[in-house]
Amino acid sequence: MTGPTGPTGTTGADGATVTGPTGPTGTTGAQGATVTGPTGPTGTTGAQGATVTGPTGTTGAQGPTGPASAGQIVLSAAGGWPSTTTGCAANAKVETGTNKLNYYALDFDAATQEYAEWSVIMPSDYNAGTVTAVFYWTAASGSGDVVWGLQAMSGGNDDALDIAYGTAQEVTDTLIAAGDVHVTAATSAITIAGTPAAGDFVNFRVYRKAADGADTLAADARLLGVRVTFTRA
């Protein structure tokens, strides 16, 4: 016969925990191969955007108009003649002493205001405006200044010839050396009397203003020619 179980005894104290040393790290395994997958197909190109043109800028200011072109008419001494009233000497051929160059001249007296004339038909591109004149001249001797002047009248179909000349314009020039060509400055604008137009008959009259105090050459002034400048239409 077994007797009753006795009481459970007390639990004994825990034993001390002891961690052993860490073992060495294992070697790293070999890297696996890199494999790039195939490139996918290119996507479709998107639709082009709408073209938009910006507004045109404003037009810049117009530049200034250039000067109108000019034309010239030459009144040569060979083609001129002395006026019937108080005319200069008739045009005469003169020969130089050494090289025997021949030219025509109209001689104007030092004491009396004398005149010479030319008739021309104005060019078809004449703008019907004013003209200017440049005088070509010389003298056989002396020293001093000469005052030259030019005036003109015009006539178209059925216009009277017997009308007054327009207002003359004058220019003063100095004799530099006897026997040399002298070229004056241009006159101020000369208004042709009448109603000048392209294709009109125009009579030009030149004079030497001998009685003017500024005209001091005490010898004949020998006119070689006149360059008349007009504006083209």
C-alpha positions as CSV (number, residue, x, y, z in Angstrom):
1,M,0.0,0.0,0.0
2,T,1.5,3.3,-1.1
3,G,1.2,6.1,1.3
4,P,0.3,9.8,0.3
5,T,2.7,12.0,-1.7
6,G,4.7,14.5,0.3
7,P,4.8,18.3,-0.5
8,T,6.9,19.7,-3.4
9,G,10.2,21.0,-2.4
10,T,11.4,24.6,-3.2
11,T,12.8,25.4,-6.6
12,G,16.5,25.7,-6.7
13,A,18.3,29.0,-7.8
14,D,18.9,29.6,-11.6
15,G,22.3,28.7,-12.9
16,A,24.5,31.6,-14.4
17,T,24.0,32.3,-18.2
18,V,27.2,32.2,-20.2
19,T,27.4,33.3,-23.9
20,G,30.1,31.7,-25.9
21,P,32.3,33.8,-28.3
22,T,30.9,34.8,-31.8
23,G,32.2,32.6,-34.6
24,P,34.0,34.0,-37.6
25,T,31.9,35.6,-40.6
26,G,31.5,33.3,-43.4
27,T,32.9,34.2,-46.9
28,T,30.6,36.3,-49.3
29,G,29.2,34.2,-52.0
30,A,29.9,35.0,-55.7
31,Q,27.8,37.8,-57.4
32,G,25.2,36.6,-59.7
33,A,25.4,37.5,-63.5
34,T,23.7,40.9,-64.6
35,V,21.2,40.3,-67.3
36,T,19.6,43.3,-69.2
37,G,16.3,42.5,-70.6
38,P,15.4,43.5,-74.3
39,T,14.5,47.2,-75.1
40,G,10.8,47.7,-75.4
41,P,9.3,49.0,-78.7
42,T,9.4,52.9,-79.4
43,G,6.2,54.6,-78.7
44,T,4.3,56.4,-81.5
45,T,5.2,60.1,-82.2
46,G,2.7,62.5,-80.8
47,A,0.7,64.8,-83.1
48,Q,2.5,68.1,-84.1
49,G,1.4,71.2,-82.2
50,A,-0.4,74.0,-84.1
51,T,1.8,76.7,-85.7
52,V,1.1,80.1,-84.4
53,T,2.4,83.2,-86.2
54,G,2.9,86.3,-84.1
55,P,1.5,89.7,-85.3
56,T,3.6,91.7,-87.8
57,G,5.4,94.7,-86.3
58,T,4.5,98.2,-87.3
59,T,6.2,99.7,-90.3
60,G,9.0,102.1,-89.5
61,A,8.9,105.8,-90.4
62,Q,9.7,106.6,-94.0
63,G,13.2,108.1,-94.5
64,P,13.6,111.6,-96.0
65,T,13.3,112.0,-99.7
66,G,16.7,112.5,-101.4
67,P,17.5,115.6,-103.5
68,A,16.1,115.8,-107.0
69,S,18.6,115.2,-109.7
70,A,19.9,118.1,-111.7
71,G,20.5,118.8,-115.4
72,Q,22.7,121.3,-117.1
73,I,22.5,123.5,-120.1
74,V,25.7,125.0,-121.5
75,L,25.6,128.5,-123.1
76,S,28.9,128.7,-125.1
77,A,30.4,131.9,-126.3
78,A,30.4,130.5,-129.8
79,G,26.6,130.1,-129.6
80,G,25.8,133.5,-128.1
81,W,25.4,136.9,-129.7
82,P,25.5,140.5,-128.5
83,S,22.2,142.2,-127.7
84,T,21.2,144.8,-130.3
85,T,20.9,147.4,-127.6
86,T,24.0,147.8,-125.5
87,G,25.5,144.6,-126.7
88,C,28.9,143.2,-125.8
89,A,31.5,142.7,-128.6
90,A,30.6,140.1,-131.2
91,N,31.8,136.6,-130.4
92,A,35.2,136.2,-131.8
93,K,37.8,133.4,-132.1
94,V,40.9,133.9,-130.0
95,E,44.2,132.0,-130.4
96,T,46.6,131.5,-127.5
97,G,50.2,132.6,-128.2
98,T,52.3,129.5,-127.5
99,N,50.2,126.4,-128.1
100,K,47.8,128.0,-130.7
101,L,44.6,126.8,-128.9
102,N,41.5,128.5,-130.4
103,Y,38.4,129.4,-128.5
104,Y,35.5,131.7,-128.8
105,A,34.8,134.6,-126.4
106,L,32.4,137.4,-125.8
107,D,34.2,140.6,-124.5
108,F,32.4,142.8,-122.0
109,D,33.5,146.4,-121.5
110,A,34.9,147.6,-118.1
111,A,33.0,150.9,-118.2
112,T,29.5,150.1,-119.7
113,Q,27.0,147.4,-118.8
114,E,26.8,145.2,-121.8
115,Y,24.6,142.2,-122.7
116,A,24.7,138.9,-124.6
117,E,21.9,136.5,-125.3
118,W,21.2,132.8,-126.1
119,S,17.9,131.0,-127.0
120,V,17.3,127.4,-126.0
121,I,14.5,124.9,-125.9
122,M,14.2,123.6,-122.4
123,P,14.7,119.8,-121.9
124,S,11.7,117.6,-121.6
125,D,12.6,116.7,-118.0
126,Y,12.8,120.3,-116.8
127,N,10.6,120.7,-113.7
128,A,9.6,124.3,-114.5
129,G,11.4,125.7,-111.5
130,T,14.3,128.1,-110.9
131,V,17.8,127.7,-112.3
132,T,21.3,128.8,-111.3
133,A,24.3,129.9,-113.3
134,V,28.0,129.5,-113.2
135,F,30.2,131.7,-115.4
136,Y,33.4,130.6,-117.2
137,W,35.6,133.6,-118.1
138,T,39.1,135.1,-118.5
139,A,40.8,138.4,-119.2
140,A,43.9,139.3,-121.3
141,S,45.3,141.7,-118.6
142,G,44.5,143.6,-115.4
143,S,43.5,142.7,-111.9
144,G,40.4,143.0,-109.8
145,D,36.8,141.6,-109.7
146,V,34.0,141.2,-112.2
147,V,30.3,141.1,-111.5
148,W,28.4,138.7,-113.8
149,G,24.5,138.5,-114.0
150,L,21.9,136.3,-115.7
151,Q,18.2,136.7,-116.3
152,A,15.7,134.8,-118.5
153,M,12.2,134.7,-120.0
154,S,10.1,131.9,-121.4
155,G,7.4,131.3,-123.9
156,G,5.1,128.3,-124.8
157,N,2.7,127.9,-127.6
158,D,1.0,131.2,-128.4
159,D,2.8,133.1,-125.6
160,A,4.1,136.6,-126.4
161,L,7.8,137.0,-127.0
162,D,8.0,140.6,-126.0
163,I,7.8,140.2,-122.2
164,A,10.1,141.5,-119.5
165,Y,13.0,139.4,-118.3
166,G,12.8,137.8,-114.8
167,T,14.8,139.1,-111.9
168,A,18.5,138.7,-112.5
169,Q,20.9,137.1,-110.0
170,E,24.6,138.1,-109.9
171,V,27.9,136.7,-108.7
172,T,31.3,138.4,-108.2
173,D,34.6,136.7,-109.1
174,T,38.2,137.7,-108.9
175,L,40.8,137.6,-111.7
176,I,43.5,135.3,-110.5
177,A,45.8,135.5,-113.5
178,A,45.4,136.8,-117.0
179,G,44.9,134.1,-119.6
180,D,43.6,131.5,-117.0
181,V,40.2,130.0,-117.0
182,H,38.1,131.3,-114.1
183,V,35.0,129.6,-112.8
184,T,32.6,131.6,-110.6
185,A,30.5,130.3,-107.7
186,A,26.8,129.6,-108.6
187,T,24.3,132.4,-108.5
188,S,21.3,132.3,-106.2
189,A,18.1,130.8,-107.7
190,I,17.0,132.6,-110.9
191,T,13.3,132.8,-111.7
192,I,12.5,132.6,-115.4
193,A,9.8,135.1,-116.4
194,G,6.6,133.9,-117.9
195,T,5.2,130.4,-117.2
196,P,8.3,128.2,-117.9
197,A,7.7,124.5,-118.6
198,A,9.5,121.6,-120.2
199,G,9.9,122.1,-123.9
200,D,9.4,125.9,-123.7
201,F,11.5,128.5,-125.6
202,V,13.7,130.3,-123.2
203,N,15.9,133.3,-123.9
204,F,18.8,133.8,-121.5
205,R,20.6,137.2,-121.2
206,V,24.0,137.7,-119.5
207,Y,25.6,141.0,-118.5
208,R,28.6,142.4,-116.9
209,K,27.6,144.9,-114.2
210,A,30.5,147.3,-115.0
211,A,29.1,150.3,-113.1
212,D,28.8,148.3,-109.9
213,G,31.4,149.3,-107.2
214,A,32.3,145.6,-106.8
215,D,33.4,145.4,-110.4
216,T,37.0,146.6,-110.4
217,L,38.7,144.9,-113.3
218,A,39.8,147.8,-115.6
219,A,39.9,145.6,-118.7
220,D,37.5,143.6,-120.9
221,A,36.1,140.5,-119.2
222,R,36.1,137.7,-121.7
223,L,33.2,135.3,-121.3
224,L,33.8,131.7,-122.4
225,G,30.5,130.2,-121.5
226,V,27.8,129.8,-118.8
227,R,26.6,126.5,-117.1
228,V,22.9,126.7,-116.3
229,T,21.6,124.1,-113.8
230,F,18.0,123.1,-113.6
231,T,16.1,120.5,-111.5
232,R,14.7,117.5,-113.3
233,A,11.1,116.5,-112.9
